[in-house]
């Protein structure tokens, strides 16, 4: 391509470091842990901001939560995340929306056709259970029963029964998240098979180090350095929606009462202590260990999604039916 015909995006990218690998998801499948373990490697650069979600243009939020901080909306803003990358480093990012997004694979390939893609998949029923807890914690979901939340999907597809504070209503369509083979096809349509690495969450959980070294070899970096394993973003349940709303209101300061409460807290303690106190309140009062799974619901979900697991096994030429226990599902 000549300089005169070069697109503005290509011209900008030629002058700025651009990421060459992407952890594309899913959420609650170890993406945060993998991000944390990779970003400390001297040959890898990953920005402080996890989940920039820049290429998931079809999954934009309804409104920006003030507590979440700004997300990049333009290509210059996005590429600015990688300005500190050194020439010898592989630059990458992690956005768990990218595997779910129908647009992300194509948009990533348009900017970086040589990108390396890392997807992480989890047994569908346990994935949706953990995802449901995460959506409750993030104020996207308010229905505390997973069974009822899934039953609401037809209404929510029509824009009904959407929680008022839900910043991303598309996330409430749980069953669309586990169309794994369809999601992977979008990446294989624009990237070569050698550019896409599919990991299995249960294997990652069983042996963090072996999985991280596999990823390092895939990226072409030294896989002999020590690795500090981590369990990031554990699943929790919201004990009390009212207490969670109160802590959220104080941290964000929406509305006259919450602004008054936040103003009082700000007057009584400095920012670093205030942030620590709010996080402590969340850990000790608002959040708790998740209850045991509803085994009847888990069995029903496995019956419902067995076809997806069979399709994925055939697509990857790998026996995930047995690995995930779906050979016992009737």
C-alpha positions as CSV (number, residue, x, y, z in Angstrom):
1,X,0.0,0.0,0.0
2,X,1.4,3.4,-0.9
3,X,1.6,6.3,1.5
4,X,-1.1,8.2,-0.3
5,X,-3.6,5.2,-0.2
6,X,-2.8,4.2,3.4
7,X,-5.8,4.5,5.7
8,X,-5.7,6.8,8.7
9,X,-5.9,3.9,11.1
10,X,-3.0,2.1,9.3
11,X,-1.0,5.3,9.3
12,X,-1.6,5.8,13.0
13,X,-0.7,2.2,13.8
14,X,2.5,2.5,11.9
15,X,3.7,5.2,14.3
16,X,2.4,3.6,17.5
17,X,2.9,0.3,19.2
18,X,-0.1,-1.9,18.6
19,X,-1.0,-5.1,20.5
20,X,0.0,-8.4,18.9
21,X,-1.9,-10.7,21.1
22,X,-5.4,-10.7,22.7
23,X,-6.9,-12.7,25.6
24,X,-10.4,-12.8,24.3
25,X,-12.4,-14.5,27.1
26,X,-14.7,-15.7,28.4
27,X,-15.4,-13.9,31.7
28,X,-15.1,-16.1,34.8
29,X,-12.8,-18.5,32.9
30,X,-9.4,-17.4,34.3
31,X,-8.8,-14.4,32.0
32,X,-7.9,-12.1,34.9
33,X,-5.5,-14.7,36.4
34,X,-3.8,-15.3,33.0
35,X,-3.5,-11.5,32.5
36,X,-1.9,-11.0,35.9
37,X,0.6,-13.9,35.4
38,X,1.6,-12.8,31.8
39,X,2.0,-9.1,32.5
40,X,4.9,-9.6,34.8
41,X,7.0,-11.3,32.2
42,X,9.8,-9.0,31.0
43,X,9.2,-9.8,27.3
44,X,5.5,-8.9,27.6
45,X,3.7,-5.6,28.0
46,X,0.0,-5.4,29.0
47,X,-1.6,-2.1,30.1
48,X,-2.9,-1.5,33.6
49,X,-6.4,-1.3,32.2
50,X,-7.9,-4.8,31.8
51,X,-11.0,-5.0,29.7
52,X,-10.6,-2.0,27.4
53,X,-13.2,-3.8,25.2
54,X,-12.4,-1.5,22.3
55,X,-13.1,-4.0,19.6
56,X,-16.4,-5.1,21.0
57,X,-18.3,-2.3,19.2
58,X,-21.5,-4.3,19.2
59,X,-21.5,-4.5,23.0
60,X,-21.2,-0.9,24.0
61,X,-22.6,0.0,27.4
62,X,-25.8,2.0,27.8
63,X,-24.0,4.5,30.0
64,X,-20.6,4.8,31.5
65,X,-20.4,4.0,35.2
66,X,-18.4,6.7,36.9
67,X,-16.7,4.2,39.2
68,X,-15.5,2.2,36.2
69,X,-13.2,4.9,34.8
70,X,-13.1,5.9,31.1
71,X,-12.7,3.3,28.4
72,X,-11.0,4.1,25.1
73,X,-13.5,5.1,22.4
74,X,-11.1,6.2,19.6
75,X,-8.2,4.4,18.0
76,X,-5.6,7.0,19.3
77,X,-7.0,6.6,22.8
78,X,-6.8,2.8,22.5
79,X,-3.3,2.7,21.2
80,X,-2.2,5.1,23.9
81,X,-2.6,2.2,26.3
82,X,0.5,0.6,24.7
83,X,2.8,3.7,24.4
84,X,5.0,2.4,27.2
85,X,5.7,-0.9,25.5
86,X,9.3,-1.5,24.6
87,X,10.4,-2.5,21.1
88,X,11.5,-5.9,22.3
89,X,8.2,-6.6,24.1
90,X,5.1,-8.4,22.9
91,X,2.2,-6.1,23.6
92,X,-1.2,-7.6,24.5
93,X,-4.5,-7.0,26.2
94,X,-7.3,-8.9,27.8
95,X,-11.0,-8.2,27.2
96,X,-13.4,-11.0,28.1
97,X,-16.1,-9.5,25.8
98,X,-14.2,-10.3,22.6
99,X,-15.1,-13.9,22.3
100,X,-18.8,-13.2,22.9
101,X,-18.8,-10.2,20.5
102,X,-19.9,-10.7,16.9
103,X,-17.7,-7.8,15.8
104,X,-14.4,-8.2,17.7
105,X,-12.7,-10.8,15.6
106,X,-13.1,-8.9,12.4
107,X,-12.2,-5.6,14.0
108,X,-9.0,-7.0,15.6
109,X,-8.0,-8.5,12.3
110,X,-8.4,-5.2,10.5
111,X,-5.9,-3.6,12.8
112,X,-3.6,-6.5,13.4
113,X,-3.9,-9.4,11.0
114,X,-0.9,-11.2,12.5
115,X,-2.4,-11.2,16.0
116,X,-2.3,-14.1,18.3
117,X,-5.6,-15.0,19.9
118,X,-6.1,-16.8,23.3
119,X,-9.6,-18.1,24.2
120,X,-10.5,-19.8,27.4
121,X,-13.6,-22.0,27.6
122,X,-15.4,-23.5,30.7
123,X,-17.9,-26.2,31.2
124,X,-21.2,-24.4,30.3
125,X,-23.3,-24.9,33.4
126,X,-20.6,-23.9,35.9
127,X,-19.6,-21.0,33.7
128,X,-23.2,-19.6,33.6
129,X,-23.5,-20.1,37.4
130,X,-20.3,-18.2,38.0
131,X,-21.2,-15.5,35.4
132,X,-24.5,-15.0,37.1
133,X,-22.8,-14.2,40.4
134,X,-20.4,-11.8,38.6
135,X,-23.3,-9.9,36.9
136,X,-25.0,-9.6,40.3
137,X,-21.8,-8.2,41.8
138,X,-21.4,-5.7,38.8
139,X,-25.0,-4.5,39.1
140,X,-25.9,-5.7,35.6
141,X,-28.2,-8.4,37.0
142,X,-30.7,-8.1,39.9
143,X,-32.5,-11.5,39.7
144,X,-30.7,-13.6,42.4
145,X,-32.1,-16.9,41.0
146,X,-30.1,-18.1,38.0
147,X,-33.1,-20.3,37.0
148,X,-35.4,-17.2,37.0
149,X,-32.7,-15.1,35.3
150,X,-32.4,-17.6,32.4
151,X,-36.2,-17.8,32.2
152,X,-36.3,-14.0,31.6
153,X,-34.2,-14.2,28.4
154,X,-37.2,-14.0,26.0
155,X,-38.5,-10.9,27.7
156,X,-35.1,-9.3,27.9
157,X,-34.5,-9.9,24.1
158,X,-37.5,-7.6,23.7
159,X,-35.9,-5.0,26.0
160,X,-38.2,-5.9,28.9
161,X,-37.4,-6.7,32.5
162,X,-34.0,-5.0,32.3
163,X,-32.6,-3.8,35.6
164,X,-32.5,0.0,35.7
165,X,-28.8,0.2,36.5
166,X,-27.8,-2.5,34.0
167,X,-25.0,-1.0,31.9
168,X,-24.9,-3.8,29.4
169,X,-28.3,-5.5,29.0
170,X,-27.0,-7.9,26.3
171,X,-25.1,-9.7,29.1
172,X,-28.4,-10.9,30.5
173,X,-28.8,-13.3,27.5
174,X,-27.0,-16.1,29.3
175,X,-27.5,-18.9,26.7
176,X,-25.8,-16.9,23.9
177,X,-22.6,-17.0,25.9
178,X,-22.1,-20.7,25.5
179,X,-22.2,-20.9,21.7
180,X,-18.6,-21.8,21.8
181,X,-18.1,-23.3,18.3
182,X,-19.8,-20.4,16.7
183,X,-17.7,-17.9,18.6
184,X,-14.4,-19.7,17.6
185,X,-15.5,-19.8,14.0
186,X,-15.5,-16.0,13.9
187,X,-11.8,-16.0,14.8
188,X,-10.8,-18.9,12.5
189,X,-12.5,-17.0,9.7
190,X,-10.0,-14.2,9.9
191,X,-7.0,-15.7,11.5
192,X,-5.0,-18.8,10.7
193,X,-5.4,-21.9,13.0
194,X,-1.8,-21.4,14.2
195,X,-2.8,-18.0,15.5
196,X,-5.6,-19.2,17.8
197,X,-4.9,-21.0,21.0
198,X,-7.9,-22.5,22.8
199,X,-7.5,-23.2,26.5
200,X,-9.8,-25.2,28.8
201,X,-10.5,-23.5,32.1
202,X,-10.6,-26.7,34.2
203,X,-7.1,-27.6,33.0
204,X,-5.9,-24.1,33.7
205,X,-7.3,-24.3,37.3
206,X,-5.7,-27.7,37.8
207,X,-2.2,-26.6,36.7
208,X,-1.7,-22.8,36.4
209,X,2.0,-23.0,35.6
210,X,1.8,-25.6,32.8
211,X,-1.0,-23.5,31.1
212,X,0.9,-20.2,31.4
213,X,4.1,-21.8,30.0
214,X,2.0,-23.1,27.1
215,X,0.8,-19.6,26.4
216,X,4.3,-18.2,26.7
217,X,5.5,-20.7,24.0
218,X,2.5,-19.7,21.9
219,X,3.6,-16.1,22.1
220,X,7.3,-16.9,21.5
221,X,8.7,-15.6,24.8
222,X,11.0,-17.3,27.3
223,X,9.0,-20.0,29.1
224,X,11.6,-20.9,31.7
225,X,11.2,-17.9,34.0
226,X,9.6,-18.4,37.5
227,X,5.8,-17.8,37.5
228,X,3.8,-16.4,40.4
229,X,0.5,-18.2,40.2
230,X,-2.6,-16.3,41.3
231,X,-6.3,-16.9,41.8
232,X,-7.7,-13.5,40.6
233,X,-11.4,-12.5,40.5
234,X,-12.8,-15.4,42.6
235,X,-16.6,-16.0,42.4
236,X,-18.5,-14.5,45.3
237,X,-22.2,-14.0,46.1
238,X,-23.9,-10.8,47.1
239,X,-25.3,-11.3,50.6
240,X,-27.5,-8.3,50.6
241,X,-28.6,-6.2,47.5
242,X,-29.4,-3.3,49.9
243,X,-26.0,-3.2,51.5
244,X,-24.3,-3.6,48.1
245,X,-26.4,-0.7,46.8
246,X,-25.4,1.4,49.8
247,X,-21.7,0.7,49.4
248,X,-22.0,1.3,45.6
249,X,-23.9,4.6,46.2
250,X,-21.2,5.9,48.6
251,X,-18.4,5.0,46.2
252,X,-20.1,6.5,43.2
253,X,-22.1,9.4,44.7
254,X,-25.2,9.3,42.5
255,X,-28.3,11.1,43.8
256,X,-28.6,13.6,46.6
257,X,-28.6,11.1,49.5
258,X,-25.6,9.2,48.2
259,X,-23.7,12.4,47.3
260,X,-24.3,13.6,50.9
261,X,-23.1,10.2,52.3
262,X,-20.1,10.3,50.0
263,X,-19.4,13.9,51.1
264,X,-19.5,13.0,54.7
265,X,-17.1,10.0,54.2
266,X,-14.7,12.2,52.2
267,X,-14.6,14.7,55.0
268,X,-13.8,12.1,57.6
269,X,-11.0,10.1,55.9
270,X,-8.5,10.5,53.1
271,X,-9.0,8.9,49.7
272,X,-6.7,5.9,50.2
273,X,-8.3,5.0,53.5
274,X,-11.8,5.6,52.1
275,X,-11.1,3.2,49.2
276,X,-9.7,0.6,51.6
277,X,-12.7,0.9,53.9
278,X,-15.2,0.4,51.1
279,X,-13.3,-2.6,49.8
280,X,-13.2,-4.1,53.3
281,X,-16.9,-3.5,53.7
282,X,-17.6,-5.3,50.4
283,X,-15.4,-8.3,51.3
284,X,-16.7,-8.7,54.9
285,X,-20.3,-7.5,54.8
286,X,-21.6,-7.4,51.2
287,X,-19.9,-10.4,49.6
288,X,-19.6,-14.0,50.8
289,X,-18.8,-17.4,49.6
290,X,-21.3,-18.7,47.0
291,X,-23.8,-21.3,48.1
292,X,-23.6,-24.8,46.9
293,X,-24.9,-25.2,43.3
294,X,-28.5,-26.2,42.6
295,X,-27.7,-29.6,41.3
296,X,-31.1,-30.0,39.7
297,X,-30.6,-26.8,37.8
298,X,-27.0,-27.7,36.8
299,X,-28.3,-31.1,35.4
300,X,-31.0,-29.3,33.4
301,X,-28.5,-26.8,32.0
302,X,-26.2,-29.7,31.0
303,X,-29.0,-31.4,29.2
304,X,-29.9,-28.1,27.4
305,X,-26.3,-27.4,26.4
306,X,-25.0,-30.9,25.6
307,X,-25.5,-30.2,21.9
308,X,-23.1,-27.2,22.2
309,X,-20.5,-29.3,23.9
310,X,-20.8,-32.0,21.2
311,X,-20.4,-29.4,18.5
312,X,-17.4,-27.9,20.2
313,X,-15.8,-31.3,20.6
314,X,-16.2,-32.0,16.9
315,X,-15.0,-28.6,15.9
316,X,-11.8,-28.8,18.0
317,X,-11.4,-32.5,17.4
318,X,-11.1,-32.9,21.2
319,X,-13.2,-35.0,23.6
320,X,-14.7,-32.3,25.8
321,X,-17.9,-34.4,26.2
322,X,-15.9,-36.7,28.5
323,X,-13.7,-34.1,30.0
324,X,-16.7,-32.0,31.2
325,X,-18.8,-35.1,32.1
326,X,-21.4,-34.7,29.4
327,X,-21.1,-38.4,28.5
328,X,-23.2,-39.0,31.6
329,X,-25.9,-36.5,30.5
330,X,-29.0,-38.1,29.0
